[in-house]
Amino acid sequence: MFTGIIEAIGEVTELKPLGGDLRVRVKSGKLDLSDVQLGDSIATNGVCLTVVELPGDGYWADVSAETLDVTSVKSWKTGDRVNLEKALTPQTRLGGHIVSGHVDGIGEVVWRRKEARAERFRVRAPENLAKYIAHKGSITVDGTSLTVNAVDGAEFELTIVPHTLQETIMGGYTAGTRVNLEVDLIARYLERLLLGDAAAKPDSEGLTVEFLAKHGFYKA
């Protein structure tokens, strides 16, 4: 588990395709690895990766075919900068929100605009994730815990202060940048809970309009 508070910016230095999946080397920059052991997790652009080697200036991690399918890792190139956060401990301040490091989908930056000293971003999420994104709710973008300031269909807006722009890779975002998204974990559990007994049925589609109408939660 993570908090979504980025600790350092790393750099992808090597990519090795291995039998359908990928092994990646990340230079960890100012991230303190003195307490990191093999098997530990590091969120890398919001993707929970397991450390398999510690060469001294960073770490190697294996990326499964499943992760390649649902995250931006498949488009990484050597030299790309990535947000880094070590897994939280019982002593860690929960400065962001509860983040699992399990990416739900890939979004795209629509535009970026100045807003006083901050920057305003609009991001388009996959349509199937829109129902989990709420005004003033939390969302994780490339591993960074952020507050949603506006929602318009599957698009949402973020106001990013100068410190966050400097300490994360968001400073380099432009229109068209693809980003890893993780929605609020509580929203996912709540959806499953509201399904009740229907959750045990095969091919359950979640909280569709039809399901909500049938159980009196929605009127057309």
Accessible surface in RSA format (square Angstrom, percent):
REM  Atomic radii and reference values for relative SASA: ProtOr
REM  Chains: A
REM  Algorithm: Lee & Richards
REM  Probe-radius: 1.40
REM  Slices: 20
REM RES _ NUM      All-atoms   Total-Side   Main-Chain    Non-polar    All polar
REM                ABS   REL    ABS   REL    ABS   REL    ABS   REL    ABS   REL
RES MET A   1    98.29  50.9  70.56  46.7  27.73  66.0  48.57  41.3  49.73  65.9
RES PHE A   2     0.57   0.3   0.57   0.4   0.00   0.0   0.57   0.3   0.00   0.0
RES THR A   3     3.87   2.8   3.87   3.9   0.00   0.0   0.41   0.6   3.45   5.2
RES GLY A   4     0.57   0.7   0.00   N/A   0.57   0.7   0.04   0.1   0.53   1.2
RES ILE A   5    87.07  49.5  83.82  62.4   3.25   7.8  85.17  61.3   1.90   5.1
RES ILE A   6    22.61  12.9   3.34   2.5  19.27  46.4   3.34   2.4  19.27  52.3
RES GLU A   7    73.25  42.1  54.93  41.6  18.32  43.6  32.57  63.0  40.68  33.2
RES ALA A   8     1.21   1.1   0.00   0.0   1.21   2.7   0.99   1.4   0.21   0.6
RES ILE A   9    38.62  22.0  23.30  17.4  15.32  36.9  23.30  16.8  15.32  41.6
RES GLY A  10     2.89   3.6   0.00   N/A   2.89   3.6   1.99   5.5   0.91   2.0
RES GLU A  11    71.15  40.8  71.02  53.7   0.13   0.3  11.66  22.5  59.49  48.6
RES VAL A  12     0.02   0.0   0.00   0.0   0.02   0.1   0.00   0.0   0.02   0.1
RES THR A  13    44.91  31.9  28.94  29.3  15.97  38.1  31.78  42.7  13.13  19.8
RES GLU A  14    66.25  38.0  64.33  48.7   1.92   4.6  24.73  47.8  41.53  33.9
RES LEU A  15    50.09  27.9  27.34  19.6  22.75  57.2  27.34  19.2  22.75  61.2
RES LYS A  16    96.10  46.9  94.84  58.2   1.26   3.0  46.89  42.2  49.21  52.4
RES PRO A  17   111.56  81.3  93.43  85.2  18.13  65.9  93.78  77.4  17.79 110.5
RES LEU A  18    85.41  47.6  77.91  55.7   7.50  18.9  81.44  57.2   3.97  10.7
RES GLY A  19    94.39 116.4   0.00   N/A  94.39 116.4  47.59 130.6  46.80 104.8
RES GLY A  20    65.27  80.5   0.00   N/A  65.27  80.5  42.68 117.1  22.59  50.6
RES ASP A  21    53.91  37.8  49.32  49.1   4.60  10.9   2.11   5.0  51.80  51.7
RES LEU A  22    21.11  11.8  20.77  14.9   0.34   0.8  20.85  14.6   0.25   0.7
RES ARG A  23    60.92  25.6  60.92  31.1   0.00   0.0   5.60   7.7  55.32  33.5
RES VAL A  24     0.00   0.0   0.00   0.0   0.00   0.0   0.00   0.0   0.00   0.0
RES ARG A  25    52.89  22.2  52.89  27.0   0.00   0.0   2.48   3.4  50.41  30.6
RES VAL A  26     0.01   0.0   0.00   0.0   0.01   0.0   0.00   0.0   0.01   0.0
RES LYS A  27    98.29  48.0  97.61  59.9   0.68   1.6  40.26  36.2  58.03  61.8
RES SER A  28     4.18   3.5   4.18   5.6   0.00   0.0   0.00   0.0   4.18   5.9
RES GLY A  29    53.25  65.7   0.00   N/A  53.25  65.7  29.37  80.6  23.88  53.5
RES LYS A  30   142.82  69.7 106.43  65.3  36.39  86.6  84.76  76.3  58.06  61.8
RES LEU A  31    11.27   6.3   2.03   1.5   9.24  23.2   3.55   2.5   7.72  20.8
RES ASP A  32    83.76  58.7  73.97  73.6   9.79  23.2  36.90  86.8  46.85  46.7
RES LEU A  33    30.31  16.9  18.38  13.2  11.93  30.0  19.02  13.4  11.29  30.4
RES SER A  34   102.12  86.3  56.24  75.1  45.88 105.7  54.71 116.5  47.41  66.4
RES ASP A  35    96.33  67.5  70.99  70.7  25.33  59.9  44.20 104.0  52.12  52.0
RES VAL A  36    13.65   9.0   4.68   4.2   8.97  21.6   4.74   4.1   8.91  24.2
RES GLN A  37   128.17  71.7 125.60  91.8   2.57   6.1  31.96  68.0  96.21  73.0
RES LEU A  38   115.20  64.2  91.19  65.2  24.01  60.4  91.54  64.3  23.66  63.7
RES GLY A  39    49.85  61.5   0.00   N/A  49.85  61.5  27.00  74.1  22.86  51.2
RES ASP A  40    55.44  38.8  50.72  50.5   4.72  11.2  14.95  35.2  40.49  40.4
RES SER A  41    32.04  27.1  26.66  35.6   5.37  12.4   5.71  12.2  26.32  36.9
RES ILE A  42     0.35   0.2   0.35   0.3   0.00   0.0   0.35   0.3   0.00   0.0
RES ALA A  43     4.39   4.0   3.73   5.8   0.66   1.5   3.73   5.3   0.66   1.7
RES THR A  44     0.00   0.0   0.00   0.0   0.00   0.0   0.00   0.0   0.00   0.0
RES ASN A  45     9.16   6.3   9.16   8.9   0.00   0.0   0.00   0.0   9.16   8.9
RES GLY A  46     3.18   3.9   0.00   N/A   3.18   3.9   2.12   5.8   1.05   2.4
RES VAL A  47     5.25   3.5   5.25   4.8   0.00   0.0   5.25   4.6   0.00   0.0
RES CYS A  48    41.19  31.2  22.05  24.6  19.14  45.0   1.76   4.5  39.42  42.5
RES LEU A  49     5.59   3.1   4.36   3.1   1.23   3.1   5.48   3.8   0.12   0.3
RES THR A  50    64.81  46.1  62.51  63.4   2.30   5.5  34.56  46.4  30.25  45.7
RES VAL A  51     1.38   0.9   0.15   0.1   1.23   3.0   0.15   0.1   1.23   3.3
RES VAL A  52    45.85  30.2  30.17  27.3  15.68  37.8  33.88  29.4  11.97  32.5
RES GLU A  53    75.91  43.6  73.60  55.7   2.32   5.5  26.93  52.1  48.98  40.0
RES LEU A  54    66.66  37.1  36.05  25.8  30.62  77.0  36.47  25.6  30.19  81.2
RES PRO A  55    58.93  43.0  14.47  13.2  44.47 161.6  28.65  23.7  30.28 188.2
RES GLY A  56    68.27  84.2   0.00   N/A  68.27  84.2  38.46 105.6  29.80  66.8
RES ASP A  57    66.96  46.9  55.20  54.9  11.76  27.8  38.90  91.6  28.06  28.0
RES GLY A  58     0.20   0.2   0.00   N/A   0.20   0.2   0.14   0.4   0.06   0.1
RES TYR A  59     0.16   0.1   0.16   0.1   0.00   0.0   0.16   0.1   0.00   0.0
RES TRP A  60    16.05   6.4  16.05   7.8   0.00   0.0   9.08   4.8   6.97  11.3
RES ALA A  61     0.00   0.0   0.00   0.0   0.00   0.0   0.00   0.0   0.00   0.0
RES ASP A  62    63.31  44.3  50.28  50.0  13.04  30.8  28.10  66.1  35.21  35.1
RES VAL A  63     1.39   0.9   0.00   0.0   1.39   3.4   1.39   1.2   0.00   0.0
RES SER A  64    54.86  46.4  48.43  64.6   6.43  14.8  44.96  95.7   9.90  13.9
RES ALA A  65    54.15  49.8  49.82  76.9   4.33   9.8  50.63  71.3   3.52   9.3
RES GLU A  66   115.13  66.1 109.91  83.2   5.22  12.4  53.16 102.8  61.97  50.6
RES THR A  67    28.93  20.6  28.10  28.5   0.83   2.0   3.99   5.4  24.94  37.7
RES LEU A  68    27.32  15.2  27.04  19.3   0.28   0.7  27.32  19.2   0.00   0.0
RES ASP A  69   104.64  73.3  82.45  82.1  22.19  52.5  18.97  44.6  85.67  85.4
RES VAL A  70    55.82  36.7  50.32  45.6   5.50  13.3  55.57  48.3   0.25   0.7
RES THR A  71     2.19   1.6   2.19   2.2   0.00   0.0   2.19   2.9   0.00   0.0
RES SER A  72     8.27   7.0   6.75   9.0   1.52   3.5   5.99  12.8   2.28   3.2
RES VAL A  73     1.29   0.8   0.00   0.0   1.29   3.1   0.00   0.0   1.29   3.5
RES LYS A  74   107.72  52.5  74.06  45.4  33.65  80.1  76.02  68.4  31.69  33.8
RES SER A  75    63.09  53.3  47.55  63.5  15.54  35.8  45.00  95.8  18.09  25.3
RES TRP A  76    21.00   8.4   9.70   4.7  11.30  26.5   7.93   4.2  13.07  21.2
RES LYS A  77   133.08  64.9 130.72  80.2   2.35   5.6  99.69  89.7  33.39  35.6
RES THR A  78    86.35  61.4  66.15  67.1  20.20  48.1  34.23  46.0  52.11  78.8
RES GLY A  79    42.43  52.3   0.00   N/A  42.43  52.3  22.91  62.9  19.52  43.7
RES ASP A  80    39.76  27.9  35.28  35.1   4.48  10.6  13.48  31.7  26.28  26.2
RES ARG A  81   128.64  54.0 116.42  59.3  12.22  29.1  48.33  66.1  80.31  48.7
RES VAL A  82     0.46   0.3   0.46   0.4   0.00   0.0   0.46   0.4   0.00   0.0
RES ASN A  83     0.70   0.5   0.13   0.1   0.56   1.4   0.13   0.3   0.56   0.5
RES LEU A  84     0.06   0.0   0.00   0.0   0.06   0.1   0.06   0.0   0.00   0.0
RES GLU A  85     6.39   3.7   6.28   4.7   0.11   0.3   2.01   3.9   4.38   3.6
RES LYS A  86    36.95  18.0  33.72  20.7   3.22   7.7  22.79  20.5  14.16  15.1
RES ALA A  87    37.84  34.8  26.11  40.3  11.73  26.7  26.11  36.8  11.73  31.1
RES LEU A  88    63.37  35.3  44.54  31.9  18.83  47.3  46.58  32.7  16.79  45.2
RES THR A  89    66.25  47.1  61.82  62.7   4.43  10.5  57.44  77.2   8.81  13.3
RES PRO A  90   131.69  96.0  90.02  82.1  41.67 151.5 102.29  84.4  29.40 182.7
RES GLN A  91   152.29  85.2 121.18  88.6  31.11  74.1  69.28 147.5  83.01  63.0
RES THR A  92    61.60  43.8  35.96  36.5  25.64  61.1  35.50  47.7  26.09  39.4
RES ARG A  93   218.62  91.8 202.54 103.2  16.08  38.3  81.19 111.0 137.43  83.3
RES LEU A  94    97.05  54.0  67.85  48.5  29.20  73.4  68.52  48.1  28.53  76.8
RES GLY A  95    57.90  71.4   0.00   N/A  57.90  71.4  28.54  78.3  29.36  65.8
RES GLY A  96    28.54  35.2   0.00   N/A  28.54  35.2   5.97  16.4  22.56  50.5
RES HIS A  97    22.12  12.1  19.21  13.3   2.92   7.5  20.80  21.4   1.32   1.5
RES ILE A  98    76.43  43.5  73.46  54.7   2.97   7.2  73.46  52.9   2.97   8.1
RES VAL A  99     1.88   1.2   1.80   1.6   0.08   0.2   1.88   1.6   0.00   0.0
RES SER A 100    12.50  10.6   8.52  11.4   3.97   9.2   5.89  12.5   6.61   9.3
RES GLY A 101     2.71   3.3   0.00   N/A   2.71   3.3   0.08   0.2   2.63   5.9
RES HIS A 102   125.63  68.7 118.89  82.6   6.73  17.2  84.79  87.4  40.83  47.5
RES VAL A 103    19.59  12.9   1.37   1.2  18.22  43.9   1.37   1.2  18.22  49.4
RES ASP A 104    40.30  28.2  16.00  15.9  24.30  57.5   4.42  10.4  35.89  35.8
RES GLY A 105     9.36  11.5   0.00   N/A   9.36  11.5   9.36  25.7   0.00   0.0
RES ILE A 106    31.91  18.2  15.46  11.5  16.45  39.6  15.46  11.1  16.45  44.6
RES GLY A 107     2.63   3.2   0.00   N/A   2.63   3.2   2.36   6.5   0.27   0.6
RES GLU A 108    66.01  37.9  65.84  49.8   0.17   0.4   9.25  17.9  56.76  46.3
RES VAL A 109     1.30   0.9   0.25   0.2   1.06   2.6   0.25   0.2   1.06   2.9
RES VAL A 110    39.85  26.2  24.46  22.1  15.38  37.1  28.38  24.7  11.46  31.1
RES TRP A 111    51.51  20.7  50.81  24.6   0.70   1.6  41.89  22.3   9.63  15.6
RES ARG A 112    76.60  32.2  49.90  25.4  26.70  63.6  20.77  28.4  55.83  33.8
RES ARG A 113   137.25  57.6 131.27  66.9   5.98  14.2  49.24  67.3  88.01  53.3
RES LYS A 114   141.95  69.3 114.21  70.1  27.74  66.0  83.54  75.2  58.41  62.2
RES GLU A 115    77.03  44.2  70.52  53.3   6.51  15.5  36.05  69.7  40.99  33.5
RES ALA A 116    97.07  89.3  55.26  85.3  41.81  95.1  76.12 107.2  20.95  55.5
RES ARG A 117   183.35  77.0 174.40  88.9   8.95  21.3  77.29 105.6 106.06  64.3
RES ALA A 118    13.53  12.4  12.73  19.6   0.80   1.8  12.73  17.9   0.80   2.1
RES GLU A 119    19.77  11.4  19.77  15.0   0.00   0.0   0.29   0.6  19.48  15.9
RES ARG A 120    46.67  19.6  46.67  23.8   0.00   0.0   7.80  10.7  38.88  23.6
RES PHE A 121     0.38   0.2   0.38   0.2   0.00   0.0   0.38   0.2   0.00   0.0
RES ARG A 122    40.42  17.0  40.42  20.6   0.00   0.0   4.46   6.1  35.95  21.8
RES VAL A 123     2.01   1.3   2.01   1.8   0.00   0.0   2.01   1.8   0.00   0.0
RES ARG A 124   106.15  44.6 103.43  52.7   2.72   6.5  42.54  58.1  63.62  38.6
RES ALA A 125     4.25   3.9   0.00   0.0   4.25   9.7   0.76   1.1   3.49   9.2
RES PRO A 126    41.10  30.0  27.46  25.0  13.65  49.6  40.29  33.3   0.81   5.1
RES GLU A 127   153.73  88.3 136.19 103.0  17.55  41.8  49.37  95.5 104.36  85.2
RES ASN A 128   101.46  70.0  85.57  82.7  15.89  38.3  49.92 120.1  51.54  49.8
RES LEU A 129     0.40   0.2   0.40   0.3   0.00   0.0   0.40   0.3   0.00   0.0
RES ALA A 130    26.21  24.1  20.13  31.1   6.08  13.8  20.51  28.9   5.70  15.1
RES LYS A 131   117.58  57.4  74.03  45.4  43.56 103.7  67.48  60.7  50.10  53.4
RES TYR A 132    24.06  11.2  13.97   7.9  10.10  26.3   9.43   7.1  14.63  18.0
RES ILE A 133    14.93   8.5   3.14   2.3  11.79  28.4   5.19   3.7   9.74  26.4
RES ALA A 134    59.42  54.6  52.67  81.3   6.75  15.4  57.18  80.5   2.24   5.9
RES HIS A 135   111.71  61.1  91.11  63.3  20.60  52.7  60.03  61.9  51.68  60.1
RES LYS A 136   129.82  63.3 105.52  64.7  24.30  57.9  71.61  64.5  58.21  62.0
RES GLY A 137    22.77  28.1   0.00   N/A  22.77  28.1  22.62  62.1   0.15   0.3
RES SER A 138    37.71  31.9  29.71  39.6   8.01  18.4   2.14   4.6  35.57  49.8
RES ILE A 139     0.91   0.5   0.91   0.7   0.00   0.0   0.91   0.7   0.00   0.0
RES THR A 140     1.86   1.3   1.75   1.8   0.10   0.2   1.67   2.2   0.19   0.3
RES VAL A 141     0.31   0.2   0.31   0.3   0.00   0.0   0.31   0.3   0.00   0.0
RES ASP A 142     3.20   2.2   3.20   3.2   0.00   0.0   0.00   0.0   3.20   3.2
RES GLY A 143     3.60   4.4   0.00   N/A   3.60   4.4   1.64   4.5   1.96   4.4
RES THR A 144     6.93   4.9   6.93   7.0   0.00   0.0   6.93   9.3   0.00   0.0
RES SER A 145    22.21  18.8   7.58  10.1  14.63  33.7   0.32   0.7  21.88  30.7
RES LEU A 146    20.07  11.2  14.46  10.3   5.61  14.1  19.74  13.9   0.32   0.9
RES THR A 147    69.58  49.5  61.82  62.7   7.76  18.5  27.56  37.0  42.02  63.5
RES VAL A 148     0.53   0.3   0.53   0.5   0.00   0.0   0.53   0.5   0.00   0.0
RES ASN A 149    31.10  21.4  21.86  21.1   9.24  22.2   3.85   9.3  27.25  26.3
RES ALA A 150    29.48  27.1  27.28  42.1   2.20   5.0  29.48  41.5   0.00   0.0
RES VAL A 151    58.24  38.3  25.89  23.4  32.35  78.0  26.26  22.8  31.99  86.8
RES ASP A 152    86.06  60.3  77.67  77.3   8.39  19.8  17.35  40.8  68.71  68.5
RES GLY A 153    58.06  71.6   0.00   N/A  58.06  71.6  42.63 117.0  15.43  34.6
RES ALA A 154    20.89  19.2  12.84  19.8   8.06  18.3  13.50  19.0   7.40  19.6
RES GLU A 155    31.18  17.9  30.71  23.2   0.48   1.1  10.26  19.8  20.92  17.1
RES PHE A 156     1.19   0.6   0.53   0.3   0.66   1.7   1.19   0.7   0.00   0.0
RES GLU A 157    19.32  11.1  19.32  14.6   0.00   0.0   0.54   1.0  18.78  15.3
RES LEU A 158     0.01   0.0   0.01   0.0   0.00   0.0   0.01   0.0   0.00   0.0
RES THR A 159    47.30  33.6  27.91  28.3  19.38  46.2  26.33  35.4  20.96  31.7
RES ILE A 160     2.34   1.3   1.24   0.9   1.09   2.6   2.34   1.7   0.00   0.0
RES VAL A 161    79.52  52.3  78.75  71.3   0.78   1.9  78.75  68.4   0.78   2.1
RES PRO A 162    48.93  35.7  44.57  40.6   4.36  15.8  46.26  38.2   2.66  16.6
RES HIS A 163   128.12  70.0 121.25  84.3   6.88  17.6  83.65  86.2  44.47  51.8
RES THR A 164    26.29  18.7  24.68  25.0   1.60   3.8   5.99   8.0  20.30  30.7
RES LEU A 165    27.74  15.4  21.57  15.4   6.17  15.5  21.75  15.3   5.99  16.1
RES GLN A 166   137.39  76.8 113.42  82.9  23.97  57.1  40.46  86.1  96.93  73.5
RES GLU A 167    41.32  23.7  38.90  29.4   2.42   5.8  12.95  25.0  28.37  23.2
RES THR A 168     4.71   3.4   4.32   4.4   0.40   0.9   4.32   5.8   0.40   0.6
RES ILE A 169    18.61  10.6  16.32  12.2   2.29   5.5  16.32  11.8   2.29   6.2
RES MET A 170     1.01   0.5   1.01   0.7   0.00   0.0   1.01   0.9   0.00   0.0
RES GLY A 171    31.40  38.7   0.00   N/A  31.40  38.7  13.85  38.0  17.56  39.3
RES GLY A 172    54.58  67.3   0.00   N/A  54.58  67.3  34.16  93.8  20.42  45.7
RES TYR A 173     6.49   3.0   6.33   3.6   0.16   0.4   6.39   4.8   0.11   0.1
RES THR A 174    86.49  61.5  84.20  85.4   2.29   5.4  65.72  88.3  20.77  31.4
RES ALA A 175    69.10  63.5  44.28  68.3  24.82  56.5  44.43  62.6  24.67  65.4
RES GLY A 176    38.30  47.2   0.00   N/A  38.30  47.2  21.56  59.2  16.74  37.5
RES THR A 177    38.23  27.2  28.59  29.0   9.64  23.0  29.37  39.5   8.85  13.4
RES ARG A 178   124.95  52.5 108.82  55.5  16.13  38.4  42.25  57.7  82.70  50.1
RES VAL A 179     0.07   0.0   0.07   0.1   0.00   0.0   0.07   0.1   0.00   0.0
RES ASN A 180     2.07   1.4   0.93   0.9   1.14   2.8   0.99   2.4   1.08   1.0
RES LEU A 181     0.22   0.1   0.06   0.0   0.15   0.4   0.22   0.2   0.00   0.0
RES GLU A 182     6.81   3.9   6.11   4.6   0.70   1.7   4.88   9.4   1.93   1.6
RES VAL A 183     3.06   2.0   0.37   0.3   2.68   6.5   0.88   0.8   2.17   5.9
RES ASP A 184    37.47  26.2  37.31  37.1   0.16   0.4   4.52  10.6  32.95  32.9
RES LEU A 185    44.28  24.7  43.66  31.2   0.62   1.6  43.95  30.9   0.33   0.9
RES ILE A 186   117.28  66.7 116.30  86.6   0.97   2.3 117.17  84.4   0.11   0.3
RES ALA A 187    27.29  25.1  19.90  30.7   7.39  16.8  23.85  33.6   3.44   9.1
RES ARG A 188    82.11  34.5  77.10  39.3   5.01  11.9  35.77  48.9  46.34  28.1
RES TYR A 189   145.97  68.1 142.64  81.2   3.33   8.7  98.15  73.8  47.82  58.9
RES LEU A 190    92.90  51.7  89.46  64.0   3.44   8.6  92.46  64.9   0.44   1.2
RES GLU A 191    22.44  12.9  20.79  15.7   1.65   3.9   7.76  15.0  14.68  12.0
RES ARG A 192   130.27  54.7 126.87  64.7   3.41   8.1  49.80  68.1  80.48  48.8
RES LEU A 193   135.81  75.6 121.49  86.9  14.32  36.0 127.73  89.7   8.08  21.7
RES LEU A 194    84.16  46.9  67.83  48.5  16.34  41.1  71.02  49.9  13.14  35.4
RES LEU A 195    10.68   5.9   5.24   3.7   5.44  13.7   5.27   3.7   5.41  14.6
RES GLY A 196    44.47  54.8   0.00   N/A  44.47  54.8  36.25  99.5   8.22  18.4
RES ASP A 197   133.87  93.8 120.07 119.5  13.80  32.6  40.90  96.3  92.97  92.7
RES ALA A 198    24.22  22.3  20.65  31.9   3.57   8.1  20.89  29.4   3.33   8.8
RES ALA A 199    18.38  16.9  13.89  21.4   4.48  10.2  14.04  19.8   4.34  11.5
RES ALA A 200    94.45  86.8  57.05  88.0  37.40  85.1  68.59  96.6  25.86  68.5
RES LYS A 201   134.30  65.5 128.00  78.5   6.30  15.0  78.09  70.3  56.21  59.9
RES PRO A 202   121.21  88.3  95.63  87.2  25.57  93.0 107.78  89.0  13.43  83.5
RES ASP A 203   139.28  97.6 107.12 106.6  32.16  76.0  42.04  98.9  97.24  97.0
RES SER A 204    45.23  38.2   7.84  10.5  37.38  86.1  13.64  29.0  31.59  44.3
RES GLU A 205   143.74  82.5 112.28  84.9  31.45  74.9  46.77  90.5  96.96  79.2
RES GLY A 206    13.10  16.2   0.00   N/A  13.10  16.2   8.09  22.2   5.00  11.2
RES LEU A 207    35.01  19.5  23.67  16.9  11.34  28.5  23.67  16.6  11.34  30.5
RES THR A 208    40.53  28.8  33.07  33.5   7.46  17.8  33.39  44.9   7.14  10.8
RES VAL A 209    80.65  53.1  77.33  70.0   3.32   8.0  77.33  67.2   3.32   9.0
RES GLU A 210   129.80  74.5 121.07  91.6   8.74  20.8  71.27 137.8  58.54  47.8
RES PHE A 211    28.47  14.2  23.31  14.4   5.16  13.4  27.95  16.9   0.51   1.5
RES LEU A 212    45.69  25.4  45.69  32.7   0.00   0.0  45.69  32.1   0.00   0.0
RES ALA A 213    49.02  45.1  32.37  50.0  16.65  37.9  32.67  46.0  16.36  43.3
RES LYS A 214   170.31  83.1 132.00  81.0  38.31  91.2  90.14  81.1  80.17  85.4
RES HIS A 215    93.45  51.1  66.97  46.5  26.48  67.7  50.70  52.2  42.75  49.7
RES GLY A 216    62.96  77.6   0.00   N/A  62.96  77.6  32.16  88.3  30.80  69.0
RES PHE A 217   131.15  65.6  95.64  59.2  35.51  92.4 101.37  61.5  29.78  85.2
RES TYR A 218    93.39  43.6  83.84  47.7   9.55  24.8  52.89  39.7  40.49  49.9
RES LYS A 219   191.62  93.5 164.82 101.1  26.80  63.8 111.04  99.9  80.58  85.8
RES ALA A 220   134.05 123.3  64.50  99.5  69.54 158.2  91.80 129.3  42.25 111.9
END  Absolute sums over single chains surface
CHAIN  1 A    11762.9       9009.5       2753.4       6553.4       5209.5
END  Absolute sums over all chains
TOTAL         11762.9       9009.5       2753.4       6553.4       5209.5
